[in-house]
Amino acid sequence: MSTETPGAAPERADRPVERREDSRDTRFAEVTGRRDRPQRDSGDRDAAPVEYGPALPEGADYSALDVEARAGLRSLPKSLAELVGKHLVAAGMLVDEDPERALVHARFARERAARVAVVREAAGLTAYHAGEWAEALSELRAVRRMSGGNAYIAVMADCERALGRPERALELAKEAGRDLPADVAVELRIVSAGARRDMGQLEAAVVSLQGPDLEAKRRDPWSARLFYAYADNLAAAGRTEEAIRWFLNAAQADDDEDTDAAERAFELGADESEIAAALPGETVEVEDEDAELSEVDDDESVDDDEADSATDADENTVSDKDSADDVDVDDTAADDDKTPGSDKAPGDDKSAVGDKSGKDAVDG
């Protein structure tokens, strides 16, 4: 399952609902529709565990579990490892589309293998995606104790932010030190900037994101996220022109289109030519009310022109008709005056009226 973490603090910081020991029976009935709760196996360690709990989605097979996670389950009996593994796969399958349902599977796995780091990791990350910040923090603290590493220090700090404790998020960042993988260090900088912003330290948030990797031409795996976070904090600090430039840099670096950087730049005042320059070969669709109004005006102008043209044509027709009547009168007079036997005949005046044409389409 993905370990990618958002840079901004999640919007809500609800306390997770306290889980009582007897609440598992109710939850079991809700998920499975069964009222009878099978007894856990308390006999032979290698005996097959009873497979009850949340219904597994199609494709949640143990074979789909990645190699590293399977290695982490080796301390369990084979049958139990397979059962736990299936629910970890289910959690990973559902975490994006239905994180609350994914959390049910992760909790089920945790109840059966709480001493396995990979299980606690999955439970913590799933709880994070489900917005259960306190639970996520508790699980990831356990992972940190088990593994002794700081792989999820940025997620933990983000949970502290979501719980309304930005100072604690900064303390965690300080505790982690500088000996971190590059991707983790960048995520922690983004979260720390968010914590300073929560505390009203807008300029400090901007400064905390600056570094050698904040270079528009860099294309590290985290460049788009870093540029976006920098632009977002610049905008919060009221530095709009700089924010537009860095949102455009983020859009250009965002090959996977994970951010709305181009839209944010447009909202701040970037025009379509600037966006097009940042995204060569791309068409950015934006709602431009002025353009729509201009198109309406053009349509009305064309209608007026067509109406004027039609009026002119009608006037010409009337004029030509009058002329034709005059010609008929003159011709009659000429016929009366014509000498018998004369070969001369009155001439025929012809009036041509041009075809009326209108514009059927207006290029917007």
HUBEL-V268659 format. One record per pair of residues at least 12 apart in sequence whose C-alpha atoms are under 10 Angstrom apart, sorted by the first residue. I is the first residue (numbers start at 1). J is the second residue. D is the distance in whole Angstrom. If there is no record, write none. Layout:
# HUBEL-V268659
i=I j=J d=D
i=I j=J d=D
This chain:
# HUBEL-V268659
i=1 j=65 d=9
i=1 j=66 d=9
i=1 j=69 d=10
i=1 j=88 d=9
i=1 j=89 d=8
i=1 j=90 d=10
i=1 j=91 d=8
i=1 j=92 d=5
i=1 j=93 d=8
i=1 j=94 d=10
i=1 j=95 d=8
i=1 j=96 d=10
i=1 j=122 d=8
i=1 j=125 d=9
i=1 j=126 d=9
i=2 j=92 d=8
i=2 j=95 d=9
i=2 j=96 d=9
i=2 j=122 d=10
i=2 j=125 d=9
i=2 j=126 d=10
i=3 j=121 d=10
i=3 j=122 d=9
i=3 j=125 d=7
i=3 j=126 d=10
i=3 j=151 d=10
i=3 j=152 d=8
i=3 j=155 d=9
i=4 j=125 d=9
i=4 j=152 d=10
i=4 j=155 d=9
i=4 j=183 d=10
i=4 j=184 d=10
i=4 j=187 d=9
i=5 j=125 d=9
i=5 j=128 d=9
i=5 j=129 d=9
i=5 j=152 d=9
i=5 j=154 d=8
i=5 j=155 d=7
i=5 j=158 d=9
i=5 j=184 d=10
i=5 j=187 d=8
i=5 j=188 d=10
i=5 j=191 d=10
i=6 j=129 d=10
i=6 j=154 d=9
i=6 j=155 d=8
i=6 j=158 d=9
i=6 j=187 d=8
i=6 j=190 d=9
i=6 j=191 d=8
i=6 j=225 d=9
i=7 j=154 d=9
i=7 j=155 d=9
i=7 j=158 d=8
i=7 j=186 d=9
i=7 j=187 d=6
i=7 j=188 d=8
i=7 j=189 d=9
i=7 j=190 d=5
i=7 j=191 d=6
i=7 j=192 d=9
i=7 j=193 d=9
i=7 j=194 d=8
i=7 j=225 d=8
i=7 j=226 d=9
i=7 j=228 d=9
i=7 j=229 d=7
i=8 j=158 d=8
i=8 j=161 d=9
i=8 j=162 d=10
i=8 j=187 d=10
i=8 j=190 d=7
i=8 j=191 d=6
i=8 j=192 d=10
i=8 j=193 d=9
i=8 j=194 d=6
i=8 j=195 d=9
i=8 j=229 d=8
i=8 j=232 d=10
i=9 j=155 d=10
i=9 j=157 d=9
i=9 j=158 d=6
i=9 j=159 d=8
i=9 j=160 d=9
i=9 j=161 d=6
i=9 j=162 d=6
i=9 j=163 d=10
i=9 j=164 d=10
i=9 j=166 d=10
i=9 j=190 d=10
i=9 j=191 d=7
i=9 j=194 d=7
i=9 j=195 d=8
i=9 j=198 d=9
i=10 j=128 d=9
i=10 j=129 d=9
i=10 j=131 d=8
i=10 j=133 d=9
i=10 j=158 d=8
i=10 j=159 d=8
i=10 j=161 d=8
i=10 j=162 d=6
i=10 j=163 d=10
i=11 j=131 d=9
i=11 j=161 d=10
i=11 j=162 d=7
i=12 j=131 d=8
i=12 j=132 d=10
i=12 j=133 d=9
i=12 j=162 d=7
i=12 j=163 d=8
i=12 j=164 d=10
i=13 j=131 d=7
i=13 j=132 d=8
i=13 j=133 d=7
i=13 j=134 d=9
i=13 j=159 d=8
i=13 j=160 d=9
i=13 j=161 d=8
i=13 j=162 d=5
i=13 j=163 d=5
i=13 j=164 d=7
i=14 j=131 d=8
i=14 j=132 d=7
i=14 j=133 d=8
i=14 j=134 d=9
i=14 j=162 d=8
i=14 j=163 d=7
i=14 j=164 d=10
i=15 j=131 d=9
i=15 j=132 d=7
i=15 j=133 d=7
i=15 j=134 d=7
i=15 j=135 d=9
i=15 j=162 d=10
i=15 j=163 d=8
i=16 j=127 d=9
i=16 j=130 d=10
i=16 j=131 d=8
i=16 j=132 d=5
i=16 j=133 d=7
i=16 j=134 d=6
i=16 j=135 d=7
i=16 j=136 d=10
i=17 j=132 d=8
i=17 j=134 d=10
i=17 j=135 d=9
i=18 j=135 d=10
i=24 j=37 d=10
i=24 j=53 d=10
i=24 j=108 d=10
i=25 j=37 d=7
i=25 j=53 d=10
i=27 j=53 d=9
i=27 j=54 d=9
i=27 j=104 d=9
i=28 j=52 d=8
i=28 j=53 d=6
i=28 j=54 d=7
i=28 j=55 d=10
i=28 j=104 d=9
i=28 j=108 d=10
i=29 j=53 d=9
i=29 j=54 d=9
i=30 j=53 d=10
i=30 j=54 d=9
i=31 j=53 d=7
i=31 j=54 d=5
i=31 j=55 d=7
i=31 j=101 d=9
i=31 j=104 d=9
i=32 j=52 d=8
i=32 j=53 d=6
i=32 j=54 d=6
i=32 j=55 d=6
i=32 j=56 d=10
i=33 j=53 d=10
i=33 j=54 d=9
i=33 j=55 d=10
i=34 j=52 d=9
i=34 j=53 d=9
i=37 j=52 d=8
i=37 j=53 d=9
i=38 j=50 d=7
i=38 j=51 d=9
i=38 j=52 d=7
i=38 j=53 d=10
i=39 j=52 d=10
i=40 j=52 d=10
i=40 j=112 d=10
i=45 j=76 d=9
i=45 j=77 d=7
i=45 j=78 d=10
i=45 j=79 d=10
i=45 j=80 d=9
i=46 j=76 d=9
i=46 j=77 d=6
i=46 j=78 d=7
i=46 j=79 d=7
i=46 j=80 d=8
i=47 j=77 d=8
i=47 j=78 d=9
i=47 j=79 d=7
i=47 j=80 d=9
i=48 j=77 d=9
i=48 j=78 d=9
i=48 j=79 d=5
i=48 j=80 d=7
i=48 j=82 d=10
i=48 j=83 d=9
i=49 j=77 d=10
i=49 j=79 d=7
i=49 j=80 d=6
i=49 j=81 d=10
i=49 j=82 d=10
i=49 j=83 d=8
i=49 j=112 d=10
i=50 j=79 d=10
i=50 j=80 d=9
i=50 j=83 d=9
i=51 j=80 d=9
i=51 j=83 d=7
i=51 j=84 d=10
i=52 j=83 d=10
i=52 j=108 d=10
i=53 j=87 d=9
i=53 j=104 d=9
i=53 j=105 d=8
i=53 j=108 d=7
i=53 j=109 d=10
i=54 j=87 d=9
i=54 j=90 d=10
i=54 j=101 d=9
i=54 j=102 d=10
i=54 j=104 d=7
i=54 j=105 d=6
i=54 j=108 d=8
i=55 j=87 d=9
i=55 j=90 d=9
i=55 j=105 d=9
i=56 j=86 d=8
i=56 j=87 d=7
i=56 j=89 d=9
i=56 j=90 d=6
i=56 j=91 d=9
i=56 j=105 d=8
i=57 j=86 d=10
i=57 j=87 d=9
i=57 j=89 d=9
i=57 j=90 d=6
i=57 j=91 d=10
i=57 j=93 d=8
i=57 j=94 d=9
i=58 j=90 d=9
i=58 j=93 d=10
i=59 j=86 d=9
i=59 j=89 d=9
i=59 j=90 d=8
i=59 j=93 d=9
i=60 j=85 d=9
i=60 j=86 d=6
i=60 j=87 d=7
i=60 j=88 d=8
i=60 j=89 d=5
i=60 j=90 d=5
i=60 j=91 d=9
i=60 j=92 d=9
i=60 j=93 d=8
i=61 j=82 d=8
i=61 j=83 d=9
i=61 j=85 d=8
i=61 j=86 d=5
i=61 j=87 d=9
i=61 j=88 d=10
i=61 j=89 d=7
i=61 j=90 d=8
i=62 j=81 d=9
i=62 j=82 d=6
i=62 j=83 d=8
i=62 j=84 d=9
i=62 j=85 d=5
i=62 j=86 d=5
i=62 j=87 d=9
i=62 j=88 d=9
i=62 j=89 d=7
i=62 j=90 d=10
i=63 j=82 d=9
i=63 j=85 d=9
i=63 j=86 d=8
i=63 j=89 d=9
i=64 j=85 d=9
i=64 j=86 d=8
i=64 j=88 d=10
i=64 j=89 d=7
i=64 j=90 d=10
i=65 j=82 d=10
i=65 j=85 d=7
i=65 j=86 d=8
i=65 j=87 d=10
i=65 j=88 d=8
i=65 j=89 d=6
i=65 j=90 d=10
i=65 j=92 d=9
i=66 j=85 d=10
i=66 j=89 d=9
i=68 j=118 d=9
i=69 j=85 d=8
i=69 j=88 d=9
i=69 j=89 d=10
i=69 j=117 d=9
i=69 j=118 d=6
i=69 j=119 d=8
i=69 j=122 d=10
i=70 j=82 d=9
i=70 j=85 d=7
i=70 j=118 d=9
i=71 j=118 d=9
i=72 j=116 d=7
i=72 j=117 d=7
i=72 j=118 d=6
i=72 j=119 d=8
i=73 j=85 d=8
i=73 j=113 d=9
i=73 j=116 d=7
i=73 j=117 d=9
i=73 j=118 d=8
i=73 j=119 d=8
i=74 j=116 d=9
i=75 j=113 d=10
i=75 j=115 d=10
i=75 j=116 d=8
i=76 j=112 d=10
i=76 j=113 d=8
i=76 j=115 d=10
i=76 j=116 d=9
i=80 j=109 d=10
i=80 j=112 d=8
i=80 j=113 d=9
i=81 j=109 d=10
i=81 j=112 d=9
i=81 j=113 d=9
i=83 j=108 d=10
i=83 j=109 d=8
i=83 j=112 d=9
i=84 j=105 d=9
i=84 j=106 d=9
i=84 j=108 d=8
i=84 j=109 d=5
i=84 j=110 d=8
i=84 j=111 d=9
i=84 j=112 d=7
i=84 j=113 d=7
i=84 j=119 d=8
i=85 j=106 d=10
i=85 j=109 d=8
i=85 j=119 d=9
i=86 j=105 d=9
i=86 j=109 d=9
i=87 j=102 d=9
i=87 j=103 d=10
i=87 j=104 d=9
i=87 j=105 d=5
i=87 j=106 d=7
i=87 j=107 d=9
i=87 j=108 d=7
i=87 j=109 d=6
i=87 j=110 d=10
i=87 j=119 d=10
i=88 j=102 d=9
i=88 j=103 d=10
i=88 j=105 d=7
i=88 j=106 d=6
i=88 j=107 d=9
i=88 j=108 d=9
i=88 j=109 d=7
i=88 j=110 d=9
i=88 j=118 d=9
i=88 j=119 d=8
i=88 j=122 d=7
i=88 j=123 d=9
i=88 j=126 d=10
i=89 j=102 d=9
i=89 j=105 d=9
i=89 j=106 d=9
i=89 j=122 d=10
i=90 j=102 d=7
i=90 j=103 d=10
i=90 j=104 d=10
i=90 j=105 d=7
i=90 j=106 d=8
i=91 j=103 d=7
i=91 j=104 d=8
i=91 j=105 d=6
i=91 j=106 d=6
i=91 j=107 d=9
i=91 j=108 d=10
i=91 j=109 d=9
i=91 j=122 d=8
i=91 j=123 d=9
i=91 j=125 d=10
i=91 j=126 d=7
i=92 j=105 d=9
i=92 j=106 d=9
i=92 j=122 d=8
i=92 j=125 d=10
i=92 j=126 d=8
i=94 j=126 d=9
i=95 j=125 d=9
i=95 j=126 d=6
i=95 j=127 d=9
i=95 j=128 d=10
i=95 j=129 d=7
i=95 j=130 d=8
i=96 j=126 d=9
i=96 j=129 d=8
i=96 j=130 d=9
i=98 j=129 d=9
i=98 j=130 d=8
i=99 j=126 d=7
i=99 j=127 d=8
i=99 j=128 d=9
i=99 j=129 d=6
i=99 j=130 d=5
i=99 j=131 d=9
i=100 j=126 d=8
i=100 j=127 d=8
i=100 j=129 d=8
i=100 j=130 d=5
i=100 j=131 d=9
i=100 j=132 d=9
i=101 j=126 d=10
i=101 j=130 d=9
i=102 j=123 d=9
i=102 j=126 d=7
i=102 j=127 d=9
i=102 j=129 d=9
i=102 j=130 d=8
i=103 j=122 d=9
i=103 j=123 d=7
i=103 j=124 d=9
i=103 j=125 d=9
i=103 j=126 d=6
i=103 j=127 d=6
i=103 j=128 d=9
i=103 j=129 d=9
i=103 j=130 d=7
i=103 j=132 d=9
i=104 j=123 d=9
i=104 j=126 d=9
i=104 j=127 d=9
i=105 j=122 d=10
i=105 j=123 d=9
i=105 j=126 d=9
i=106 j=119 d=8
i=106 j=120 d=9
i=106 j=121 d=10
i=106 j=122 d=7
i=106 j=123 d=5
i=106 j=124 d=9
i=106 j=125 d=9
i=106 j=126 d=7
i=106 j=127 d=8
i=107 j=119 d=9
i=107 j=120 d=9
i=107 j=122 d=9
i=107 j=123 d=6
i=107 j=124 d=9
i=107 j=126 d=9
i=107 j=127 d=9
i=108 j=123 d=9
i=109 j=122 d=9
i=109 j=123 d=8
i=110 j=122 d=9
i=110 j=123 d=7
i=110 j=124 d=10
i=110 j=139 d=10
i=114 j=139 d=10
i=114 j=142 d=10
i=115 j=142 d=9
i=115 j=143 d=10
i=115 j=146 d=9
i=116 j=143 d=9
i=116 j=146 d=9
i=117 j=139 d=9
i=117 j=140 d=9
i=117 j=142 d=8
i=117 j=143 d=6
i=117 j=144 d=9
i=117 j=145 d=9
i=117 j=146 d=6
i=117 j=147 d=7
i=118 j=143 d=8
i=118 j=146 d=10
i=118 j=147 d=10
i=119 j=139 d=9
i=119 j=143 d=9
i=120 j=136 d=9
i=120 j=138 d=9
i=120 j=139 d=6
i=120 j=140 d=7
i=120 j=141 d=9
i=120 j=142 d=7
i=120 j=143 d=6
i=120 j=144 d=10
i=120 j=146 d=10
i=121 j=136 d=9
i=121 j=139 d=7
i=121 j=140 d=6
i=121 j=141 d=9
i=121 j=142 d=8
i=121 j=143 d=6
i=121 j=144 d=9
i=121 j=152 d=9
i=122 j=136 d=10
i=122 j=139 d=9
i=122 j=140 d=9
i=122 j=143 d=10
i=123 j=135 d=9
i=123 j=136 d=7
i=123 j=138 d=10
i=123 j=139 d=7
i=123 j=140 d=8
i=124 j=136 d=4
i=124 j=137 d=7
i=124 j=138 d=7
i=124 j=139 d=5
i=124 j=140 d=5
i=124 j=141 d=9
i=124 j=142 d=9
i=124 j=143 d=9
i=124 j=152 d=10
i=124 j=155 d=9
i=124 j=156 d=9
i=125 j=137 d=9
i=125 j=139 d=8
i=125 j=140 d=8
i=125 j=152 d=9
i=125 j=155 d=8
i=125 j=156 d=10
i=127 j=139 d=9
i=127 j=140 d=10
i=128 j=140 d=10
i=128 j=155 d=8
i=128 j=156 d=9
i=128 j=158 d=9
i=128 j=159 d=8
i=131 j=159 d=9
i=131 j=162 d=9
i=132 j=159 d=9
i=132 j=162 d=10
i=132 j=163 d=10
i=133 j=155 d=10
i=133 j=156 d=9
i=133 j=158 d=9
i=133 j=159 d=5
i=133 j=160 d=8
i=133 j=161 d=9
i=133 j=162 d=7
i=133 j=163 d=7
i=134 j=156 d=10
i=134 j=159 d=7
i=134 j=160 d=8
i=134 j=162 d=9
i=134 j=163 d=7
i=135 j=159 d=9
i=136 j=155 d=9
i=136 j=156 d=8
i=136 j=159 d=7
i=137 j=152 d=10
i=137 j=153 d=10
i=137 j=155 d=8
i=137 j=156 d=6
i=137 j=157 d=9
i=137 j=158 d=9
i=137 j=159 d=6
i=137 j=160 d=8
i=137 j=163 d=10
i=138 j=156 d=9
i=138 j=159 d=10
i=139 j=156 d=10
i=140 j=152 d=7
i=140 j=153 d=8
i=140 j=155 d=8
i=140 j=156 d=7
i=141 j=153 d=9
i=141 j=156 d=8
i=149 j=176 d=9
i=149 j=180 d=9
i=150 j=175 d=10
i=150 j=176 d=7
i=150 j=177 d=10
i=150 j=179 d=9
i=150 j=180 d=7
i=150 j=181 d=9
i=150 j=184 d=8
i=150 j=185 d=10
i=151 j=176 d=10
i=151 j=180 d=8
i=151 j=181 d=8
i=151 j=183 d=10
i=151 j=184 d=7
i=151 j=185 d=10
i=152 j=184 d=8
i=152 j=187 d=10
i=152 j=188 d=9
i=153 j=169 d=9
i=153 j=172 d=7
i=153 j=173 d=7
i=153 j=175 d=10
i=153 j=176 d=7
i=153 j=180 d=10
i=153 j=184 d=8
i=153 j=185 d=9
i=153 j=187 d=9
i=153 j=188 d=7
i=154 j=169 d=9
i=154 j=172 d=9
i=154 j=173 d=8
i=154 j=176 d=9
i=154 j=184 d=7
i=154 j=185 d=8
i=154 j=186 d=9
i=154 j=187 d=6
i=154 j=188 d=5
i=154 j=189 d=8
i=154 j=190 d=9
i=154 j=191 d=7
i=154 j=192 d=9
i=155 j=169 d=10
i=155 j=184 d=9
i=155 j=187 d=8
i=155 j=188 d=8
i=155 j=191 d=8
i=156 j=168 d=10
i=156 j=169 d=8
i=156 j=172 d=8
i=156 j=173 d=10
i=156 j=188 d=10
i=156 j=191 d=10
i=157 j=169 d=4
i=157 j=170 d=7
i=157 j=171 d=9
i=157 j=172 d=6
i=157 j=173 d=7
i=157 j=187 d=10
i=157 j=188 d=8
i=157 j=191 d=7
i=157 j=192 d=8
i=157 j=195 d=9
i=158 j=170 d=10
i=158 j=172 d=10
i=158 j=187 d=10
i=158 j=188 d=9
i=158 j=190 d=10
i=158 j=191 d=6
i=158 j=192 d=8
i=158 j=194 d=9
i=158 j=195 d=8
i=159 j=191 d=10
i=160 j=172 d=9
i=160 j=195 d=9
i=161 j=191 d=8
i=161 j=192 d=9
i=161 j=194 d=8
i=161 j=195 d=6
i=161 j=196 d=10
i=161 j=198 d=8
i=162 j=195 d=10
i=164 j=195 d=9
i=164 j=198 d=9
i=165 j=195 d=8
i=165 j=198 d=9
i=165 j=199 d=10
i=166 j=191 d=9
i=166 j=192 d=8
i=166 j=193 d=10
i=166 j=194 d=8
i=166 j=195 d=5
i=166 j=196 d=7
i=166 j=197 d=9
i=166 j=198 d=7
i=166 j=199 d=7
i=167 j=192 d=9
i=167 j=195 d=7
i=167 j=196 d=8
i=167 j=198 d=9
i=167 j=199 d=8
i=168 j=195 d=9
i=169 j=188 d=9
i=169 j=191 d=8
i=169 j=192 d=7
i=169 j=194 d=10
i=169 j=195 d=7
i=169 j=196 d=9
i=170 j=188 d=9
i=170 j=189 d=10
i=170 j=191 d=9
i=170 j=192 d=6
i=170 j=193 d=9
i=170 j=194 d=10
i=170 j=195 d=7
i=170 j=196 d=8
i=171 j=192 d=9
i=172 j=188 d=9
i=172 j=192 d=9
i=173 j=185 d=9
i=173 j=188 d=7
i=173 j=189 d=8
i=173 j=191 d=9
i=173 j=192 d=7
i=174 j=188 d=10
i=174 j=192 d=10
i=176 j=188 d=9
i=182 j=220 d=10
i=182 j=222 d=9
i=183 j=220 d=9
i=183 j=221 d=8
i=183 j=222 d=7
i=183 j=223 d=10
i=184 j=222 d=10
i=186 j=209 d=8
i=186 j=213 d=9
i=186 j=222 d=7
i=186 j=223 d=9
i=186 j=225 d=9
i=186 j=226 d=7
i=187 j=222 d=8
i=187 j=225 d=9
i=187 j=226 d=8
i=188 j=209 d=10
i=189 j=205 d=9
i=189 j=208 d=7
i=189 j=209 d=6
i=189 j=210 d=9
i=189 j=226 d=9
i=189 j=229 d=10
i=190 j=205 d=9
i=190 j=206 d=10
i=190 j=208 d=8
i=190 j=209 d=7
i=190 j=225 d=9
i=190 j=226 d=7
i=190 j=228 d=10
i=190 j=229 d=7
i=190 j=230 d=8
i=190 j=233 d=10
i=191 j=205 d=10
i=191 j=209 d=10
i=191 j=229 d=9
i=192 j=205 d=8
i=192 j=208 d=8
i=192 j=209 d=9
i=193 j=205 d=4
i=193 j=206 d=7
i=193 j=207 d=8
i=193 j=208 d=6
i=193 j=209 d=7
i=193 j=229 d=8
i=193 j=230 d=9
i=193 j=233 d=8
i=194 j=206 d=10
i=194 j=208 d=10
i=194 j=229 d=9
i=194 j=232 d=10
i=194 j=233 d=8
i=196 j=208 d=9
i=197 j=233 d=8
i=197 j=236 d=8
i=197 j=237 d=9
i=200 j=237 d=10
i=201 j=237 d=9
i=202 j=233 d=7
i=202 j=234 d=8
i=202 j=235 d=10
i=202 j=236 d=7
i=202 j=237 d=6
i=202 j=238 d=9
i=203 j=233 d=8
i=203 j=234 d=8
i=203 j=236 d=9
i=203 j=237 d=6
i=203 j=238 d=10
i=203 j=239 d=10
i=204 j=233 d=10
i=204 j=237 d=10
i=205 j=229 d=10
i=205 j=230 d=9
i=205 j=233 d=7
i=205 j=234 d=9
i=205 j=236 d=10
i=205 j=237 d=9
i=206 j=229 d=9
i=206 j=230 d=6
i=206 j=231 d=9
i=206 j=232 d=9
i=206 j=233 d=6
i=206 j=234 d=6
i=206 j=235 d=10
i=206 j=236 d=9
i=206 j=237 d=8
i=207 j=230 d=9
i=207 j=233 d=10
i=207 j=234 d=10
i=208 j=230 d=9
i=209 j=226 d=8
i=209 j=227 d=9
i=209 j=229 d=8
i=209 j=230 d=6
i=209 j=233 d=9
i=210 j=226 d=9
i=210 j=227 d=10
i=210 j=230 d=8
i=213 j=226 d=9
i=213 j=227 d=10
i=214 j=226 d=7
i=214 j=227 d=7
i=214 j=230 d=9
i=214 j=246 d=10
i=215 j=227 d=9
i=215 j=246 d=10
i=215 j=249 d=9
i=216 j=245 d=10
i=216 j=246 d=8
i=216 j=248 d=10
i=216 j=249 d=6
i=216 j=250 d=8
i=216 j=252 d=9
i=216 j=253 d=8
i=217 j=249 d=8
i=217 j=252 d=10
i=217 j=253 d=8
i=218 j=249 d=10
i=218 j=253 d=8
i=219 j=252 d=10
i=219 j=253 d=7
i=219 j=254 d=9
i=219 j=255 d=10
i=220 j=253 d=9
i=221 j=253 d=9
i=221 j=254 d=9
i=221 j=255 d=10
i=222 j=253 d=9
i=222 j=254 d=9
i=223 j=249 d=9
i=223 j=250 d=7
i=223 j=253 d=7
i=223 j=254 d=8
i=224 j=246 d=10
i=224 j=247 d=9
i=224 j=248 d=10
i=224 j=249 d=8
i=224 j=250 d=5
i=224 j=251 d=7
i=224 j=252 d=8
i=224 j=253 d=5
i=224 j=254 d=5
i=224 j=255 d=8
i=224 j=256 d=9
i=224 j=257 d=9
i=224 j=258 d=9
i=224 j=259 d=8
i=224 j=261 d=9
i=225 j=250 d=7
i=225 j=251 d=10
i=225 j=253 d=9
i=225 j=254 d=8
i=225 j=258 d=9
i=225 j=259 d=8
i=225 j=261 d=10
i=226 j=246 d=10
i=226 j=250 d=8
i=227 j=243 d=10
i=227 j=245 d=10
i=227 j=246 d=6
i=227 j=247 d=7
i=227 j=248 d=9
i=227 j=249 d=7
i=227 j=250 d=5
i=227 j=251 d=9
i=227 j=253 d=8
i=227 j=254 d=10
i=227 j=261 d=9
i=228 j=243 d=9
i=228 j=246 d=7
i=228 j=247 d=6
i=228 j=248 d=9
i=228 j=249 d=8
i=228 j=250 d=5
i=228 j=251 d=8
i=228 j=253 d=10
i=228 j=254 d=9
i=228 j=259 d=8
i=228 j=260 d=9
i=228 j=261 d=7
i=228 j=264 d=10
i=229 j=243 d=10
i=229 j=246 d=9
i=229 j=247 d=9
i=229 j=250 d=9
i=229 j=261 d=10
i=230 j=242 d=10
i=230 j=243 d=8
i=230 j=246 d=7
i=230 j=247 d=8
i=230 j=250 d=9
i=231 j=243 d=4
i=231 j=244 d=7
i=231 j=245 d=8
i=231 j=246 d=5
i=231 j=247 d=5
i=231 j=248 d=9
i=231 j=249 d=9
i=231 j=250 d=8
i=231 j=261 d=9
i=231 j=264 d=9
i=231 j=265 d=9
i=232 j=244 d=9
i=232 j=246 d=9
i=232 j=247 d=8
i=232 j=261 d=9
i=232 j=264 d=9
i=234 j=246 d=9
i=234 j=247 d=10
i=235 j=247 d=10
i=235 j=264 d=10
i=235 j=268 d=8
i=240 j=265 d=9
i=240 j=268 d=7
i=240 j=269 d=9
i=241 j=265 d=9
i=241 j=268 d=8
i=241 j=269 d=9
i=241 j=270 d=9
i=243 j=264 d=9
i=243 j=265 d=8
i=243 j=268 d=8
i=244 j=261 d=9
i=244 j=262 d=9
i=244 j=264 d=8
i=244 j=265 d=5
i=244 j=266 d=8
i=244 j=267 d=9
i=244 j=268 d=7
i=244 j=269 d=8
i=244 j=270 d=7
i=244 j=274 d=10
i=244 j=275 d=10
i=245 j=265 d=8
i=245 j=270 d=9
i=245 j=274 d=9
i=245 j=275 d=10
i=245 j=278 d=10
i=246 j=261 d=9
i=246 j=265 d=8
i=247 j=259 d=10
i=247 j=260 d=9
i=247 j=261 d=5
i=247 j=262 d=7
i=247 j=263 d=9
i=247 j=264 d=7
i=247 j=265 d=6
i=247 j=266 d=9
i=247 j=268 d=10
i=247 j=270 d=10
i=247 j=275 d=10
i=247 j=278 d=10
i=248 j=261 d=7
i=248 j=262 d=6
i=248 j=263 d=9
i=248 j=264 d=9
i=248 j=265 d=6
i=248 j=266 d=9
i=248 j=270 d=9
i=248 j=274 d=8
i=248 j=275 d=7
i=248 j=276 d=10
i=248 j=277 d=9
i=248 j=278 d=6
i=248 j=279 d=8
i=249 j=261 d=8
i=249 j=262 d=9
i=249 j=265 d=10
i=249 j=275 d=10
i=249 j=278 d=7
i=249 j=279 d=9
i=250 j=262 d=8
i=250 j=265 d=10
i=250 j=278 d=9
i=251 j=263 d=9
i=251 j=264 d=10
i=251 j=265 d=9
i=251 j=275 d=9
i=251 j=278 d=7
i=251 j=279 d=7
i=252 j=275 d=9
i=252 j=276 d=10
i=252 j=277 d=9
i=252 j=278 d=5
i=252 j=279 d=6
i=252 j=280 d=9
i=253 j=278 d=9
i=253 j=279 d=9
i=254 j=279 d=10
i=255 j=279 d=10
i=261 j=275 d=10
i=262 j=274 d=10
i=262 j=275 d=7
i=262 j=276 d=9
i=262 j=278 d=9
i=262 j=279 d=9
i=262 j=284 d=8
i=262 j=285 d=10
i=262 j=286 d=10
i=263 j=275 d=9
i=263 j=284 d=8
i=263 j=285 d=9
i=263 j=286 d=7
i=263 j=287 d=10
i=266 j=284 d=10
i=266 j=286 d=8
i=266 j=287 d=10
i=266 j=288 d=10
i=267 j=286 d=9
i=271 j=286 d=10
i=272 j=284 d=8
i=272 j=285 d=9
i=272 j=286 d=8
i=272 j=288 d=10
i=291 j=364 d=8
i=292 j=364 d=9
i=294 j=364 d=9
i=295 j=362 d=8
i=295 j=363 d=9
i=295 j=364 d=6
i=296 j=364 d=10
i=298 j=362 d=8
i=298 j=363 d=9
i=298 j=364 d=9
i=299 j=359 d=10
i=299 j=361 d=9
i=299 j=362 d=7
i=299 j=364 d=10
i=302 j=358 d=8
i=302 j=359 d=7
i=302 j=360 d=9
i=302 j=361 d=9
i=302 j=362 d=8
i=303 j=358 d=9
i=303 j=359 d=9
i=305 j=358 d=8
i=305 j=359 d=9
i=306 j=356 d=9
i=306 j=357 d=8
i=306 j=358 d=6
i=306 j=359 d=8
i=307 j=358 d=9
i=309 j=356 d=7
i=309 j=357 d=9
i=309 j=358 d=9
i=310 j=356 d=7
i=310 j=357 d=9
i=310 j=358 d=9
i=312 j=356 d=10
i=313 j=353 d=8
i=313 j=354 d=8
i=313 j=355 d=9
i=313 j=356 d=7
i=314 j=353 d=10
i=316 j=351 d=10
i=316 j=352 d=10
i=316 j=353 d=7
i=316 j=354 d=10
i=317 j=351 d=9
i=317 j=352 d=9
i=317 j=353 d=7
i=317 j=354 d=10
i=319 j=351 d=10
i=320 j=350 d=9
i=320 j=351 d=6
i=320 j=352 d=8
i=320 j=353 d=8
i=321 j=351 d=9
i=323 j=349 d=9
i=323 j=350 d=10
i=323 j=351 d=8
i=324 j=348 d=10
i=324 j=349 d=8
i=324 j=350 d=8
i=324 j=351 d=8
i=327 j=346 d=10
i=327 j=347 d=9
i=327 j=348 d=8
i=327 j=349 d=7
i=327 j=350 d=10
i=328 j=348 d=9
i=328 j=349 d=9
i=330 j=346 d=9
i=331 j=345 d=9
i=331 j=346 d=6
i=331 j=347 d=8
i=331 j=348 d=9
i=332 j=346 d=9
i=333 j=346 d=10
i=334 j=346 d=7
i=334 j=347 d=10
